[in-house]
Structure formats: C-alpha cells, structure tokens
Amino acid sequence: MVWIKDREQARSNMLFDSDRGVGNRLYSDNTGYEDNEPTSLTSFNSNGFSLGSSVGSNQNNINFVSWTFREAPEFFDVVSYTGDGTSGRQINHDLGAEPGMVILKKTDSSSDWYVWHR
C-alpha cells in the first residue's frame, strides 16, 4: 500500500494498493468511492513505486510525502471482498495472527470509513 500526500496544497490523501491495482485510488479524508487515475501511481516495484504525471501525486515543484506498507505476516495485509449482508461473516486474511486493527472502506460507492482497533 502506498499513501501519498501533497505537503503544500489542500489536496486529498491518496491510497493505492496492489490488491486493487495501480492507478486505483481511495481518498482517506473523504467518503468518496474508488476512482482510477492512470497517470498517478503507475507501478509497484521491489524497491518502491513509480509515478506518472498526475498533479495530485507528482506536480512539478510541489513537495509530497509518502508512506509505503508491504504485506507481511503478523503486520499488514490488504483484503478485498464482496459484502453479502450476513451477520457474523468471517473475512479471511493472511496475517497469521489476530488483527490488531481493521480499516474498512466501501470501494464502489460513497461510504464512511470504519476503523476497529483492539
């Protein structure tokens, strides 16, 4: 997962992850749904990531900050699933341990973010 934020202008925080694919972004500071910007994050690499020409992630002479999280046992995992309305439904993950924090966001329509932390 890559989290990118413009440090100089009032722009949304953008979240990208390899599960949903390059260019597919969510905004951590609003309820909007996933959208695709093919000129933003263009690839996930073994040593980082690559950017295109999007002003939201790579504008000339603007300072940005990014945080990168790699999937790792007992640390971090990204899971996509389709809801079915079943109460008590179990969602599988690859952490190999009980999660200490879960963040949920609907990606196909506007919705709040939901966070659980032990």
N, CA, C and O atoms as CSV, one atom per row, in Angstrom:
chain,resi,resn,atom,element,x,y,z
A,1,MET,N,N,0.850,-1.177,0.000
A,1,MET,CA,C,0.000,0.000,0.000
A,1,MET,C,C,0.888,1.229,0.000
A,1,MET,O,O,1.895,1.275,0.706
A,2,VAL,N,N,0.522,2.208,-0.778
A,2,VAL,CA,C,1.227,3.486,-0.831
A,2,VAL,C,C,0.233,4.588,-0.489
A,2,VAL,O,O,-0.859,4.651,-1.054
A,3,TRP,N,N,0.619,5.448,0.435
A,3,TRP,CA,C,-0.188,6.585,0.874
A,3,TRP,C,C,0.586,7.833,0.482
A,3,TRP,O,O,1.718,8.024,0.926
A,4,ILE,N,N,-0.013,8.690,-0.351
A,4,ILE,CA,C,0.658,9.894,-0.855
A,4,ILE,C,C,-0.118,11.132,-0.419
A,4,ILE,O,O,-1.346,11.172,-0.496
A,5,LYS,N,N,0.622,12.142,0.040
A,5,LYS,CA,C,0.016,13.403,0.477
A,5,LYS,C,C,0.842,14.578,-0.016
A,5,LYS,O,O,2.063,14.600,0.145
A,6,ASP,N,N,0.179,15.544,-0.610
A,6,ASP,CA,C,0.782,16.814,-1.003
A,6,ASP,C,C,1.042,17.619,0.275
A,6,ASP,O,O,0.122,17.807,1.072
A,7,ARG,N,N,2.252,18.090,0.484
A,7,ARG,CA,C,2.592,18.835,1.697
A,7,ARG,C,C,2.356,20.337,1.583
A,7,ARG,O,O,2.494,21.052,2.575
A,8,GLU,N,N,2.006,20.830,0.402
A,8,GLU,CA,C,1.921,22.274,0.200
A,8,GLU,C,C,0.528,22.790,-0.126
A,8,GLU,O,O,0.248,23.970,0.088
A,9,GLN,N,N,-0.344,21.943,-0.633
A,9,GLN,CA,C,-1.660,22.399,-1.057
A,9,GLN,C,C,-2.744,21.558,-0.385
A,9,GLN,O,O,-2.488,20.443,0.068
A,10,ALA,N,N,-3.939,22.100,-0.329
A,10,ALA,CA,C,-5.066,21.399,0.295
A,10,ALA,C,C,-5.632,20.357,-0.670
A,10,ALA,O,O,-6.645,20.583,-1.332
A,11,ARG,N,N,-4.953,19.213,-0.731
A,11,ARG,CA,C,-5.395,18.110,-1.586
A,11,ARG,C,C,-5.649,16.893,-0.726
A,11,ARG,O,O,-5.126,16.780,0.382
A,12,SER,N,N,-6.446,15.991,-1.238
A,12,SER,CA,C,-6.766,14.765,-0.516
A,12,SER,C,C,-5.575,13.830,-0.427
A,12,SER,O,O,-4.715,13.819,-1.307
A,13,ASN,N,N,-5.530,13.040,0.652
A,13,ASN,CA,C,-4.578,11.942,0.807
A,13,ASN,C,C,-5.009,10.827,-0.137
A,13,ASN,O,O,-6.191,10.488,-0.185
A,14,MET,N,N,-4.079,10.256,-0.883
A,14,MET,CA,C,-4.418,9.187,-1.825
A,14,MET,C,C,-3.824,7.871,-1.361
A,14,MET,O,O,-2.657,7.809,-0.973
A,15,LEU,N,N,-4.634,6.811,-1.401
A,15,LEU,CA,C,-4.204,5.474,-1.012
A,15,LEU,C,C,-4.275,4.550,-2.224
A,15,LEU,O,O,-5.299,4.486,-2.905
A,16,PHE,N,N,-3.195,3.842,-2.484
A,16,PHE,CA,C,-3.113,2.868,-3.572
A,16,PHE,C,C,-2.661,1.543,-2.973
A,16,PHE,O,O,-1.888,1.525,-2.015
A,17,ASP,N,N,-3.137,0.437,-3.532
A,17,ASP,CA,C,-2.635,-0.860,-3.058
A,17,ASP,C,C,-2.589,-1.848,-4.214
A,17,ASP,O,O,-3.314,-1.717,-5.200
A,18,SER,N,N,-1.719,-2.838,-4.067
A,18,SER,CA,C,-1.509,-3.817,-5.144
A,18,SER,C,C,-2.703,-4.745,-5.313
A,18,SER,O,O,-2.849,-5.356,-6.372
A,19,ASP,N,N,-3.560,-4.872,-4.308
A,19,ASP,CA,C,-4.742,-5.719,-4.427
A,19,ASP,C,C,-5.729,-5.139,-5.446
A,19,ASP,O,O,-6.300,-5.886,-6.241
A,20,ARG,N,N,-5.932,-3.837,-5.432
A,20,ARG,CA,C,-6.860,-3.175,-6.360
A,20,ARG,C,C,-6.170,-2.734,-7.643
A,20,ARG,O,O,-6.838,-2.449,-8.636
A,21,GLY,N,N,-4.833,-2.673,-7.635
A,21,GLY,CA,C,-4.082,-2.371,-8.851
A,21,GLY,C,C,-3.648,-0.918,-8.965
A,21,GLY,O,O,-4.211,-0.035,-8.318
A,22,VAL,N,N,-2.640,-0.681,-9.795
A,22,VAL,CA,C,-2.091,0.659,-9.970
A,22,VAL,C,C,-3.144,1.616,-10.517
A,22,VAL,O,O,-4.023,1.231,-11.287
A,23,GLY,N,N,-3.031,2.863,-10.101
A,23,GLY,CA,C,-3.960,3.898,-10.573
A,23,GLY,C,C,-5.276,3.936,-9.837
A,23,GLY,O,O,-5.966,4.954,-9.881
A,24,ASN,N,N,-5.655,2.858,-9.158
A,24,ASN,CA,C,-6.922,2.819,-8.417
A,24,ASN,C,C,-6.699,3.408,-7.038
A,24,ASN,O,O,-5.947,2.855,-6.235
A,25,ARG,N,N,-7.350,4.526,-6.761
A,25,ARG,CA,C,-7.069,5.236,-5.522
A,25,ARG,C,C,-8.325,5.463,-4.693
A,25,ARG,O,O,-9.440,5.558,-5.206
A,26,LEU,N,N,-8.094,5.544,-3.406
A,26,LEU,CA,C,-9.102,5.952,-2.437
A,26,LEU,C,C,-8.558,7.198,-1.757
A,26,LEU,O,O,-7.345,7.393,-1.673
A,27,TYR,N,N,-9.454,8.031,-1.277
A,27,TYR,CA,C,-9.059,9.228,-0.538
A,27,TYR,C,C,-9.361,9.005,0.935
A,27,TYR,O,O,-10.512,8.778,1.308
A,28,SER,N,N,-8.326,9.069,1.777
A,28,SER,CA,C,-8.504,8.762,3.191
A,28,SER,C,C,-9.257,9.847,3.951
A,28,SER,O,O,-9.704,9.608,5.073
A,29,ASP,N,N,-9.406,11.021,3.371
A,29,ASP,CA,C,-10.035,12.128,4.075
A,29,ASP,C,C,-11.441,12.470,3.581
A,29,ASP,O,O,-11.943,13.563,3.843
A,30,ASN,N,N,-12.080,11.531,2.864
A,30,ASN,CA,C,-13.476,11.759,2.479
A,30,ASN,C,C,-14.188,10.423,2.255
A,30,ASN,O,O,-13.570,9.362,2.341
A,31,THR,N,N,-15.468,10.482,1.972
A,31,THR,CA,C,-16.286,9.275,1.845
A,31,THR,C,C,-16.403,8.783,0.404
A,31,THR,O,O,-17.142,7.835,0.140
A,32,GLY,N,N,-15.695,9.403,-0.523
A,32,GLY,CA,C,-15.792,9.033,-1.928
A,32,GLY,C,C,-15.399,7.586,-2.211
A,32,GLY,O,O,-14.718,6.941,-1.414
A,33,TYR,N,N,-15.840,7.100,-3.354
A,33,TYR,CA,C,-15.523,5.730,-3.767
A,33,TYR,C,C,-14.234,5.704,-4.577
A,33,TYR,O,O,-13.689,6.746,-4.938
A,34,GLU,N,N,-13.762,4.506,-4.852
A,34,GLU,CA,C,-12.537,4.318,-5.631
A,34,GLU,C,C,-12.677,4.945,-7.007
A,34,GLU,O,O,-13.722,4.830,-7.648
A,35,ASP,N,N,-11.624,5.605,-7.455
A,35,ASP,CA,C,-11.576,6.045,-8.843
A,35,ASP,C,C,-10.218,5.674,-9.421
A,35,ASP,O,O,-9.312,5.265,-8.694
A,36,ASN,N,N,-10.086,5.819,-10.723
A,36,ASN,CA,C,-8.859,5.428,-11.399
A,36,ASN,C,C,-8.223,6.642,-12.038
A,36,ASN,O,O,-8.875,7.382,-12.775
A,37,GLU,N,N,-6.965,6.841,-11.759
A,37,GLU,CA,C,-6.164,7.903,-12.362
A,37,GLU,C,C,-4.905,7.243,-12.914
A,37,GLU,O,O,-3.926,7.069,-12.188
A,38,PRO,N,N,-4.924,6.874,-14.203
A,38,PRO,CA,C,-3.807,6.115,-14.779
A,38,PRO,C,C,-2.475,6.851,-14.800
A,38,PRO,O,O,-1.437,6.227,-15.016
A,39,THR,N,N,-2.477,8.176,-14.577
A,39,THR,CA,C,-1.213,8.920,-14.572
A,39,THR,C,C,-0.743,9.253,-13.153
A,39,THR,O,O,0.129,10.102,-12.970
A,40,SER,N,N,-1.320,8.584,-12.152
A,40,SER,CA,C,-0.872,8.804,-10.768
A,40,SER,C,C,0.185,7.757,-10.431
A,40,SER,O,O,1.303,7.842,-10.939
A,41,LEU,N,N,-0.127,6.791,-9.603
A,41,LEU,CA,C,0.814,5.706,-9.309
A,41,LEU,C,C,0.753,4.717,-10.476
A,41,LEU,O,O,-0.313,4.188,-10.792
A,42,THR,N,N,1.891,4.474,-11.108
A,42,THR,CA,C,1.890,3.659,-12.329
A,42,THR,C,C,2.462,2.263,-12.157
A,42,THR,O,O,2.234,1.401,-13.006
A,43,SER,N,N,3.213,2.011,-11.062
A,43,SER,CA,C,3.692,0.651,-10.810
A,43,SER,C,C,4.169,0.510,-9.368
A,43,SER,O,O,4.633,1.464,-8.743
A,44,PHE,N,N,4.038,-0.726,-8.860
A,44,PHE,CA,C,4.623,-1.114,-7.581
A,44,PHE,C,C,5.912,-1.856,-7.920
A,44,PHE,O,O,5.892,-2.790,-8.722
A,45,ASN,N,N,7.023,-1.456,-7.324
A,45,ASN,CA,C,8.322,-2.041,-7.636
A,45,ASN,C,C,8.914,-2.687,-6.393
A,45,ASN,O,O,8.470,-2.400,-5.281
A,46,SER,N,N,9.896,-3.543,-6.556
A,46,SER,CA,C,10.526,-4.207,-5.413
A,46,SER,C,C,11.259,-3.221,-4.506
A,46,SER,O,O,11.499,-3.513,-3.335
A,47,ASN,N,N,11.612,-2.064,-5.040
A,47,ASN,CA,C,12.338,-1.066,-4.253
A,47,ASN,C,C,11.542,0.232,-4.050
A,47,ASN,O,O,12.122,1.249,-3.670
A,48,GLY,N,N,10.240,0.214,-4.294
A,48,GLY,CA,C,9.416,1.412,-4.141
A,48,GLY,C,C,8.245,1.404,-5.098
A,48,GLY,O,O,7.566,0.388,-5.246
A,49,PHE,N,N,8.005,2.534,-5.750
A,49,PHE,CA,C,6.901,2.656,-6.696
A,49,PHE,C,C,7.244,3.717,-7.730
A,49,PHE,O,O,8.162,4.513,-7.536
A,50,SER,N,N,6.495,3.721,-8.839
A,50,SER,CA,C,6.707,4.706,-9.901
A,50,SER,C,C,5.464,5.564,-10.057
A,50,SER,O,O,4.340,5.106,-9.855
A,51,LEU,N,N,5.694,6.830,-10.425
A,51,LEU,CA,C,4.607,7.784,-10.610
A,51,LEU,C,C,4.539,8.256,-12.048
A,51,LEU,O,O,5.540,8.271,-12.765
A,52,GLY,N,N,3.334,8.643,-12.459
A,52,GLY,CA,C,3.137,9.277,-13.749
A,52,GLY,C,C,3.151,10.787,-13.576
A,52,GLY,O,O,3.813,11.310,-12.680
A,53,SER,N,N,2.424,11.483,-14.429
A,53,SER,CA,C,2.467,12.948,-14.461
A,53,SER,C,C,1.305,13.623,-13.730
A,53,SER,O,O,1.162,14.841,-13.827
A,54,SER,N,N,0.483,12.887,-13.014
A,54,SER,CA,C,-0.675,13.462,-12.314
A,54,SER,C,C,-0.242,14.544,-11.330
A,54,SER,O,O,0.684,14.336,-10.547
A,55,VAL,N,N,-0.911,15.701,-11.365
A,55,VAL,CA,C,-0.563,16.779,-10.446
A,55,VAL,C,C,-0.900,16.415,-9.005
A,55,VAL,O,O,-0.337,17.006,-8.084
A,56,GLY,N,N,-1.797,15.466,-8.783
A,56,GLY,CA,C,-2.164,15.053,-7.433
A,56,GLY,C,C,-1.107,14.230,-6.731
A,56,GLY,O,O,-1.154,14.074,-5.511
A,57,SER,N,N,-0.151,13.700,-7.483
A,57,SER,CA,C,0.891,12.874,-6.871
A,57,SER,C,C,2.301,13.220,-7.334
A,57,SER,O,O,3.272,12.713,-6.774
A,58,ASN,N,N,2.432,14.077,-8.350
A,58,ASN,CA,C,3.769,14.318,-8.898
A,58,ASN,C,C,3.863,15.686,-9.587
A,58,ASN,O,O,4.534,15.807,-10.612
A,59,GLN,N,N,3.210,16.706,-9.050
A,59,GLN,CA,C,3.250,18.034,-9.669
A,59,GLN,C,C,4.642,18.646,-9.545
A,59,GLN,O,O,5.283,18.543,-8.500
A,60,ASN,N,N,5.094,19.273,-10.603
A,60,ASN,CA,C,6.409,19.907,-10.628
A,60,ASN,C,C,6.534,20.963,-9.519
A,60,ASN,O,O,5.630,21.775,-9.322
A,61,ASN,N,N,7.654,20.941,-8.805
A,61,ASN,CA,C,7.986,21.905,-7.747
A,61,ASN,C,C,7.066,21.875,-6.531
A,61,ASN,O,O,7.010,22.855,-5.788
A,62,ILE,N,N,6.349,20.784,-6.310
A,62,ILE,CA,C,5.497,20.613,-5.130
A,62,ILE,C,C,6.077,19.468,-4.302
A,62,ILE,O,O,6.445,18.429,-4.849
A,63,ASN,N,N,6.159,19.656,-2.992
A,63,ASN,CA,C,6.671,18.617,-2.095
A,63,ASN,C,C,5.560,17.659,-1.692
A,63,ASN,O,O,4.472,18.080,-1.297
A,64,PHE,N,N,5.845,16.378,-1.794
A,64,PHE,CA,C,4.928,15.316,-1.408
A,64,PHE,C,C,5.594,14.449,-0.351
A,64,PHE,O,O,6.819,14.429,-0.233
A,65,VAL,N,N,4.782,13.736,0.414
A,65,VAL,CA,C,5.282,12.734,1.343
A,65,VAL,C,C,4.549,11.439,1.031
A,65,VAL,O,O,3.391,11.463,0.613
A,66,SER,N,N,5.214,10.316,1.230
A,66,SER,CA,C,4.542,9.028,1.023
A,66,SER,C,C,4.948,8.060,2.123
A,66,SER,O,O,6.053,8.123,2.663
A,67,TRP,N,N,4.030,7.173,2.436
A,67,TRP,CA,C,4.280,6.084,3.363
A,67,TRP,C,C,3.988,4.812,2.597
A,67,TRP,O,O,2.977,4.729,1.898
A,68,THR,N,N,4.852,3.821,2.716
A,68,THR,CA,C,4.697,2.573,1.978
A,68,THR,C,C,4.652,1.406,2.956
A,68,THR,O,O,5.490,1.301,3.852
A,69,PHE,N,N,3.669,0.533,2.776
A,69,PHE,CA,C,3.492,-0.643,3.616
A,69,PHE,C,C,3.538,-1.880,2.733
A,69,PHE,O,O,2.809,-1.973,1.745
A,70,ARG,N,N,4.383,-2.817,3.084
A,70,ARG,CA,C,4.477,-4.080,2.348
A,70,ARG,C,C,3.729,-5.150,3.133
A,70,ARG,O,O,3.842,-5.221,4.357
A,71,GLU,N,N,2.965,-5.982,2.427
A,71,GLU,CA,C,2.267,-7.073,3.107
A,71,GLU,C,C,3.287,-7.971,3.786
A,71,GLU,O,O,4.276,-8.377,3.176
A,72,ALA,N,N,3.036,-8.282,5.066
A,72,ALA,CA,C,3.960,-9.104,5.842
A,72,ALA,C,C,3.185,-9.846,6.923
A,72,ALA,O,O,2.273,-9.278,7.525
A,73,PRO,N,N,3.533,-11.108,7.178
A,73,PRO,CA,C,2.846,-11.860,8.231
A,73,PRO,C,C,2.889,-11.109,9.565
A,73,PRO,O,O,3.911,-10.533,9.939
A,74,GLU,N,N,1.778,-11.131,10.258
A,74,GLU,CA,C,1.606,-10.500,11.568
A,74,GLU,C,C,1.823,-8.993,11.554
A,74,GLU,O,O,2.006,-8.392,12.613
A,75,PHE,N,N,1.807,-8.354,10.354
A,75,PHE,CA,C,1.977,-6.911,10.299
A,75,PHE,C,C,0.922,-6.222,9.446
A,75,PHE,O,O,0.192,-5.364,9.942
A,76,PHE,N,N,0.830,-6.589,8.151
A,76,PHE,CA,C,-0.020,-5.830,7.239
A,76,PHE,C,C,-0.564,-6.739,6.147
A,76,PHE,O,O,0.151,-7.588,5.613
A,77,ASP,N,N,-1.852,-6.548,5.819
A,77,ASP,CA,C,-2.484,-7.305,4.743
A,77,ASP,C,C,-3.602,-6.456,4.159
A,77,ASP,O,O,-4.287,-5.739,4.888
A,78,VAL,N,N,-3.789,-6.535,2.850
A,78,VAL,CA,C,-4.900,-5.880,2.165
A,78,VAL,C,C,-5.818,-6.981,1.660
A,78,VAL,O,O,-5.368,-7.909,0.988
A,79,VAL,N,N,-7.095,-6.883,1.980
A,79,VAL,CA,C,-8.071,-7.895,1.586
A,79,VAL,C,C,-9.251,-7.201,0.922
A,79,VAL,O,O,-9.802,-6.250,1.476
A,80,SER,N,N,-9.642,-7.663,-0.250
A,80,SER,CA,C,-10.855,-7.182,-0.910
A,80,SER,C,C,-11.904,-8.282,-0.840
A,80,SER,O,O,-11.582,-9.461,-0.993
A,81,TYR,N,N,-13.139,-7.907,-0.612
A,81,TYR,CA,C,-14.227,-8.890,-0.578
A,81,TYR,C,C,-15.523,-8.209,-0.986
A,81,TYR,O,O,-15.623,-6.982,-0.973
A,82,THR,N,N,-16.505,-9.007,-1.346
A,82,THR,CA,C,-17.835,-8.510,-1.689
A,82,THR,C,C,-18.757,-8.820,-0.530
A,82,THR,O,O,-18.890,-9.975,-0.126
A,83,GLY,N,N,-19.394,-7.794,0.003
A,83,GLY,CA,C,-20.310,-7.969,1.123
A,83,GLY,C,C,-21.522,-8.794,0.720
A,83,GLY,O,O,-21.943,-8.777,-0.437
A,84,ASP,N,N,-22.090,-9.533,1.707
A,84,ASP,CA,C,-23.297,-10.315,1.437
A,84,ASP,C,C,-24.384,-10.087,2.491
A,84,ASP,O,O,-25.425,-10.742,2.453
A,85,GLY,N,N,-24.151,-9.163,3.434
A,85,GLY,CA,C,-25.162,-8.840,4.436
A,85,GLY,C,C,-25.302,-9.851,5.559
A,85,GLY,O,O,-26.181,-9.696,6.407
A,86,THR,N,N,-24.467,-10.885,5.595
A,86,THR,CA,C,-24.559,-11.920,6.615
A,86,THR,C,C,-23.896,-11.448,7.905
A,86,THR,O,O,-22.713,-11.109,7.910
A,87,SER,N,N,-24.651,-11.426,8.985
A,87,SER,CA,C,-24.116,-11.045,10.283
A,87,SER,C,C,-23.129,-12.104,10.780
A,87,SER,O,O,-23.390,-13.301,10.663
A,88,GLY,N,N,-22.007,-11.666,11.328
A,88,GLY,CA,C,-21.009,-12.602,11.837
A,88,GLY,C,C,-20.124,-13.223,10.775
A,88,GLY,O,O,-19.351,-14.135,11.073
A,89,ARG,N,N,-20.220,-12.753,9.551
A,89,ARG,CA,C,-19.410,-13.303,8.464
A,89,ARG,C,C,-17.925,-13.158,8.764
A,89,ARG,O,O,-17.487,-12.118,9.255
A,90,GLN,N,N,-17.154,-14.193,8.473
A,90,GLN,CA,C,-15.710,-14.171,8.656
A,90,GLN,C,C,-15.043,-13.768,7.343
A,90,GLN,O,O,-15.372,-14.297,6.281
A,91,ILE,N,N,-14.104,-12.826,7.427
A,91,ILE,CA,C,-13.305,-12.410,6.274
A,91,ILE,C,C,-11.887,-12.923,6.499
A,91,ILE,O,O,-11.237,-12.551,7.476
A,92,ASN,N,N,-11.412,-13.763,5.609
A,92,ASN,CA,C,-10.084,-14.359,5.747
A,92,ASN,C,C,-8.980,-13.363,5.393
A,92,ASN,O,O,-9.169,-12.483,4.553
A,93,HIS,N,N,-7.836,-13.513,6.037
A,93,HIS,CA,C,-6.657,-12.694,5.778
A,93,HIS,C,C,-5.420,-13.587,5.870
A,93,HIS,O,O,-5.508,-14.754,6.250
A,94,ASP,N,N,-4.274,-13.021,5.516
A,94,ASP,CA,C,-3.010,-13.768,5.527
A,94,ASP,C,C,-2.045,-13.278,6.595
A,94,ASP,O,O,-0.834,-13.435,6.441
A,95,LEU,N,N,-2.547,-12.693,7.664
A,95,LEU,CA,C,-1.665,-12.194,8.715
A,95,LEU,C,C,-1.006,-13.312,9.511
A,95,LEU,O,O,0.128,-13.161,9.966
A,96,GLY,N,N,-1.701,-14.427,9.683
A,96,GLY,CA,C,-1.179,-15.490,10.517
A,96,GLY,C,C,-1.323,-15.186,11.997
A,96,GLY,O,O,-0.737,-15.876,12.831
A,97,ALA,N,N,-2.095,-14.162,12.331
A,97,ALA,CA,C,-2.336,-13.749,13.712
A,97,ALA,C,C,-3.630,-12.950,13.743
A,97,ALA,O,O,-4.117,-12.506,12.703
A,98,GLU,N,N,-4.183,-12.769,14.930
A,98,GLU,CA,C,-5.388,-11.955,15.078
A,98,GLU,C,C,-5.046,-10.491,14.792
A,98,GLU,O,O,-4.070,-9.975,15.337
A,99,PRO,N,N,-5.832,-9.810,13.944
A,99,PRO,CA,C,-5.537,-8.401,13.637
A,99,PRO,C,C,-5.637,-7.521,14.881
A,99,PRO,O,O,-6.476,-7.744,15.754
A,100,GLY,N,N,-4.770,-6.526,14.940
A,100,GLY,CA,C,-4.840,-5.530,15.997
A,100,GLY,C,C,-5.618,-4.309,15.557
A,100,GLY,O,O,-6.062,-3.515,16.387
A,101,MET,N,N,-5.788,-4.154,14.238
A,101,MET,CA,C,-6.532,-3.022,13.691
A,101,MET,C,C,-7.126,-3.424,12.355
A,101,MET,O,O,-6.483,-4.114,11.564
A,102,VAL,N,N,-8.348,-2.995,12.106
A,102,VAL,CA,C,-9.024,-3.260,10.839
A,102,VAL,C,C,-9.615,-1.942,10.342
A,102,VAL,O,O,-10.276,-1.227,11.094
A,103,ILE,N,N,-9.372,-1.627,9.067
A,103,ILE,CA,C,-9.938,-0.439,8.432
A,103,ILE,C,C,-10.770,-0.920,7.249
A,103,ILE,O,O,-10.271,-1.650,6.393
A,104,LEU,N,N,-12.033,-0.513,7.200
A,104,LEU,CA,C,-12.935,-0.917,6.116
A,104,LEU,C,C,-13.382,0.297,5.322
A,104,LEU,O,O,-13.654,1.355,5.890
A,105,LYS,N,N,-13.457,0.141,3.999
A,105,LYS,CA,C,-13.955,1.196,3.125
A,105,LYS,C,C,-14.640,0.563,1.935
A,105,LYS,O,O,-14.056,-0.265,1.236
A,106,LYS,N,N,-15.867,0.951,1.709
A,106,LYS,CA,C,-16.599,0.532,0.509
A,106,LYS,C,C,-15.934,1.198,-0.692
A,106,LYS,O,O,-15.641,2.393,-0.649
A,107,THR,N,N,-15.691,0.440,-1.765
A,107,THR,CA,C,-14.965,0.989,-2.911
A,107,THR,C,C,-15.835,1.286,-4.126
A,107,THR,O,O,-15.377,1.942,-5.061
A,108,ASP,N,N,-17.092,0.812,-4.132
A,108,ASP,CA,C,-17.920,1.004,-5.322
A,108,ASP,C,C,-18.978,2.091,-5.173
A,108,ASP,O,O,-19.700,2.375,-6.129
A,109,SER,N,N,-19.087,2.706,-3.995
A,109,SER,CA,C,-19.994,3.837,-3.788
A,109,SER,C,C,-19.536,4.610,-2.560
A,109,SER,O,O,-18.735,4.110,-1.770
A,110,SER,N,N,-20.040,5.822,-2.400
A,110,SER,CA,C,-19.644,6.653,-1.269
A,110,SER,C,C,-20.078,6.025,0.042
A,110,SER,O,O,-21.188,5.505,0.162
A,111,SER,N,N,-19.189,6.080,1.021
A,111,SER,CA,C,-19.456,5.491,2.333
A,111,SER,C,C,-18.390,5.974,3.307
A,111,SER,O,O,-17.279,6.323,2.909
A,112,ASP,N,N,-18.742,5.989,4.586
A,112,ASP,CA,C,-17.768,6.330,5.614
A,112,ASP,C,C,-16.669,5.278,5.686
A,112,ASP,O,O,-16.822,4.168,5.177
A,113,TRP,N,N,-15.574,5.636,6.316
A,113,TRP,CA,C,-14.519,4.706,6.689
A,113,TRP,C,C,-14.891,4.126,8.039
A,113,TRP,O,O,-15.437,4.834,8.885
A,114,TYR,N,N,-14.608,2.860,8.253
A,114,TYR,CA,C,-14.854,2.207,9.543
A,114,TYR,C,C,-13.543,1.663,10.058
A,114,TYR,O,O,-12.797,1.010,9.328
A,115,VAL,N,N,-13.265,1.936,11.324
A,115,VAL,CA,C,-11.998,1.527,11.926
A,115,VAL,C,C,-12.273,0.790,13.235
A,115,VAL,O,O,-13.057,1.255,14.063
A,116,TRP,N,N,-11.634,-0.346,13.417
A,116,TRP,CA,C,-11.665,-1.085,14.674
A,116,TRP,C,C,-10.230,-1.272,15.138
A,116,TRP,O,O,-9.361,-1.633,14.345
A,117,HIS,N,N,-9.982,-1.032,16.406
A,117,HIS,CA,C,-8.647,-1.217,16.991
A,117,HIS,C,C,-8.794,-1.870,18.343
A,117,HIS,O,O,-9.666,-1.496,19.127
A,118,ARG,N,N,-7.950,-2.842,18.622
A,118,ARG,CA,C,-8.087,-3.505,19.917
A,118,ARG,C,C,-7.655,-2.581,21.011
A,118,ARG,O,O,-7.694,-2.953,22.184
